[in-house]
C-alpha cells in the first residue's frame, strides 16, 4: 500500500504486481525476488512515498510489515506481533 510513489517506481512495480485498487499492489512472487523488490523500493523511494509492505516470512506469524515514510495506516506491536490499527466506523456514518 502506497501514498505517493514516483511514476518510474510505480511503472516498475506493475511488472510483477497487479493493482486491484489505486496504490495497492499484490503479487505472489518468490522470496528471493521479493527481497530484491523491497530493497529497490527502500533505495528508490523517498520518505514522501509513504508505503507499507506486507511480506511473507517463514517465521511465525508468517509475515513481516515494513514501512517507509508517513502512511495512512498506523502500526503497533503487541508482544512482537506487528499489527495495523484500523478505525471501526459506525455504518450510519458512511
BAFI-3210 file (N, C-alpha, C; in Angstrom, 3 decimals, decimal comma, padded with zeros to 6 digits):
// residues 94
n [1|2|3|4|5|6|7|8|9|10|11|12|13|14|15|16|17|18|19|20|21|22|23|24|25|26|27|28|29|30|31|32|33|34|35|36|37|38|39|40|41|42|43|44|45|46|47|48|49|50|51|52|53|54|55|56|57|58|59|60|61|62|63|64|65|66|67|68|69|70|71|72|73|74|75|76|77|78|79|80|81|82|83|84|85|86|87|88|89|90|91|92|93|94]
n.u [000,857|000,593|001,310|002,310|003,950|006,897|006,543|008,173|008,889|006,394|005,567|007,473|006,813|004,463|005,305|005,573|003,451|-000,122|-002,582|-005,098|-006,678|-006,291|-002,983|-002,514|-000,742|-000,390|001,065|002,425|005,141|008,326|010,366|013,083|013,031|011,170|012,614|014,512|012,844|011,791|014,157|014,784|012,597|013,030|015,446|014,840|012,710|011,682|011,072|008,651|007,116|005,769|004,936|003,576|004,597|003,608|005,010|005,627|006,881|009,034|009,126|007,066|004,738|004,294|004,449|005,853|005,752|006,715|007,768|007,956|008,397|005,610|002,508|-000,930|-001,950|-001,661|000,822|001,338|002,853|002,390|003,512|005,602|004,237|003,388|000,976|-001,725|-003,447|-006,833|-009,594|-012,744|-015,703|-018,864|-021,665|-023,753|-022,538|-021,365]
n.v [-001,155|002,157|005,691|007,822|007,113|007,492|007,981|006,335|004,233|003,195|002,274|000,282|-001,504|-002,532|-004,494|-006,862|-006,990|-006,887|-004,301|-004,000|-001,973|001,597|002,393|000,066|-002,819|-006,175|-009,413|-012,673|-013,326|-015,042|-015,528|-014,645|-012,814|-011,061|-009,976|-008,501|-006,651|-005,264|-004,122|-002,503|-000,706|000,624|001,874|003,455|005,137|008,092|009,455|010,726|009,072|007,152|004,144|000,851|-002,452|-005,738|-008,662|-012,064|-014,451|-016,937|-017,385|-017,476|-014,836|-015,545|-013,432|-010,192|-006,745|-003,959|-000,563|002,777|006,213|008,524|007,052|006,225|004,427|003,298|001,635|-000,905|-002,797|-005,774|-007,734|-008,433|-009,014|-007,655|-005,269|-003,638|-000,705|-000,308|001,789|001,522|002,052|003,525|002,143|003,872|006,298|006,225]
n.w [000,000|-000,880|-000,696|-002,337|-004,851|-006,901|-010,457|-012,125|-010,425|-009,778|-012,304|-012,700|-010,638|-011,622|-013,313|-011,872|-010,151|-009,533|-009,572|-007,713|-006,648|-006,633|-005,750|-004,290|-004,345|-005,387|-005,208|-005,869|-005,761|-005,654|-002,681|-002,924|-005,081|-004,013|-001,863|-003,302|-004,591|-002,386|-001,385|-003,585|-003,498|-001,018|-001,593|-003,824|-003,271|-001,664|001,640|001,375|-000,159|001,367|002,287|002,956|003,391|003,116|003,707|003,072|005,434|006,755|009,438|012,406|012,781|010,138|008,413|007,586|008,352|006,712|006,559|005,198|005,535|005,990|006,502|005,700|007,404|010,753|012,648|015,149|017,802|019,480|021,931|020,175|017,837|014,828|014,007|012,264|012,905|012,757|012,164|013,516|011,960|012,345|010,819|010,186|009,785|007,338]
ca.u [000,000|001,442|000,668|002,751|005,153|007,361|005,981|009,077|008,793|005,056|005,590|008,286|006,053|003,429|005,883|005,435|002,279|-001,374|-003,021|-006,547|-007,239|-005,175|-001,927|-002,423|-000,103|-000,460|001,779|002,837|006,500|009,197|011,031|014,322|012,649|010,509|013,674|015,087|011,849|011,758|015,392|014,616|011,666|013,665|016,504|014,342|011,613|011,939|010,121|007,348|006,365|004,893|004,372|003,569|004,812|003,286|005,865|005,575|008,081|008,990|008,988|005,751|003,389|004,194|004,546|006,528|005,231|007,798|007,212|008,858|007,686|004,302|001,472|-002,284|-002,244|-000,774|001,254|001,675|003,414|001,941|004,384|006,370|003,360|003,104|-000,438|-002,166|-004,597|-007,957|-010,655|-014,056|-016,640|-020,270|-022,286|-024,640|-021,712|-020,823]
ca.v [000,000|003,331|007,002|008,663|006,550|008,111|007,302|005,285|003,101|002,631|001,509|-000,922|-002,442|-003,174|-005,661|-008,056|-006,905|-006,349|-003,169|-004,178|-000,642|002,538|002,389|-001,234|-003,757|-007,534|-010,381|-013,907|-013,594|-015,843|-014,767|-014,009|-011,648|-010,137|-009,266|-007,525|-005,599|-004,470|-003,340|-001,481|000,314|001,420|002,682|004,325|005,994|008,963|009,359|011,245|007,993|006,572|002,852|-000,320|-003,704|-006,965|-009,649|-013,370|-014,786|-018,333|-017,402|-017,025|-015,256|-015,841|-012,218|-009,015|-005,472|-002,989|000,728|003,908|007,479|008,688|006,272|006,487|003,407|003,327|000,306|-001,127|-004,116|-006,363|-008,885|-008,771|-009,216|-006,396|-005,122|-002,368|-000,195|000,059|002,515|000,928|003,105|003,251|002,053|005,013|007,437|006,049]
ca.w [000,000|-001,030|-000,734|-003,433|-005,478|-008,148|-011,631|-012,605|-009,488|-009,955|-013,560|-012,495|-009,806|-012,445|-013,985|-011,030|-009,280|-010,050|-008,767|-007,637|-006,436|-006,699|-004,728|-003,612|-005,265|-004,858|-006,021|-005,226|-006,230|-004,776|-001,618|-003,389|-005,859|-003,079|-001,145|-004,229|-004,799|-001,154|-001,376|-004,629|-003,009|000,025|-002,206|-004,887|-002,826|-000,537|002,754|000,952|-000,824|002,376|001,901|003,827|002,657|003,834|003,052|003,723|006,193|007,195|010,897|012,869|012,411|008,717|007,618|008,111|007,867|006,566|006,158|004,994|005,442|006,630|005,829|006,185|008,421|011,909|013,076|016,546|018,054|020,742|022,221|018,989|016,687|014,149|013,671|011,706|013,654|011,902|012,844|013,291|011,632|012,552|009,491|009,962|009,420|005,983]
c.u [000,906|000,621|001,011|004,058|005,584|006,845|006,854|008,990|007,446|004,988|006,375|007,553|005,009|003,968|005,592|004,141|001,038|-001,785|-004,548|-007,306|-006,067|-004,264|-001,876|-001,901|-000,051|000,297|002,081|004,243|007,294|009,936|012,271|014,016|011,973|011,544|014,306|014,132|011,780|012,991|015,295|013,703|012,316|014,755|015,955|013,277|012,038|010,890|008,726|006,497|005,388|004,286|004,464|003,745|004,460|004,000|005,783|006,924|007,935|008,819|007,576|005,764|003,205|004,256|005,380|005,810|006,394|007,183|008,316|008,009|006,360|003,253|000,113|-002,706|-001,214|-000,457|001,474|002,255|002,954|002,692|005,109|005,550|003,018|001,641|-000,685|-003,418|-005,658|-008,997|-011,969|-015,048|-018,059|-020,933|-023,201|-023,851|-021,215|-021,723]
c.v [001,222|004,609|007,743|008,124|007,382|007,297|006,153|004,043|002,412|001,778|000,222|-001,958|-003,188|-004,329|-006,943|-008,104|-006,522|-005,228|-003,218|-002,888|000,330|002,479|001,132|-002,230|-005,126|-008,473|-011,620|-014,289|-014,384|-014,938|-014,020|-012,747|-010,608|-009,334|-008,188|-006,356|-004,682|-003,571|-002,204|-000,352|001,215|002,331|003,746|005,327|006,832|008,775|009,840|010,182|007,335|005,251|001,828|-001,544|-004,856|-008,075|-010,970|-013,673|-016,223|-018,457|-016,966|-015,526|-015,511|-014,614|-011,170|-007,795|-004,488|-001,667|001,747|005,163|007,461|007,931|006,618|005,484|003,478|001,894|000,287|-002,524|-004,581|-007,670|-009,383|-008,992|-007,859|-006,371|-003,742|-001,956|000,253|000,783|001,848|002,077|002,634|003,214|003,236|006,242|007,370|006,612]
c.w [000,000|-000,962|-002,014|-004,026|-006,671|-009,339|-012,125|-011,725|-009,660|-011,220|-013,423|-011,652|-010,628|-013,274|-013,207|-010,251|-010,071|-009,097|-008,686|-007,340|-006,382|-005,471|-003,862|-004,632|-004,608|-005,798|-005,195|-005,659|-005,195|-003,800|-002,094|-004,190|-004,960|-002,308|-002,025|-004,468|-003,575|-001,079|-002,397|-004,146|-001,966|-000,558|-003,156|-004,448|-001,630|000,542|002,358|000,256|000,137|001,947|003,030|002,950|003,589|003,085|003,804|004,370|006,685|008,707|011,281|013,103|010,916|007,822|008,346|007,566|007,881|006,130|005,954|004,848|006,178|005,829|006,412|007,249|009,536|012,338|014,577|016,669|019,425|020,904|020,966|017,728|016,088|013,718|013,079|012,475|012,649|012,737|012,496|013,085|011,895|011,176|009,180|009,505|007,990|004,945]
res [x|x|x|x|x|x|x|x|x|x|x|x|x|x|x|x|x|x|x|x|x|x|x|x|x|x|x|x|x|x|x|x|x|x|x|x|x|x|x|x|x|x|x|x|x|x|x|x|x|x|x|x|x|x|x|x|x|x|x|x|x|x|x|x|x|x|x|x|x|x|x|x|x|x|x|x|x|x|x|x|x|x|x|x|x|x|x|x|x|x|x|x|x|x]
***
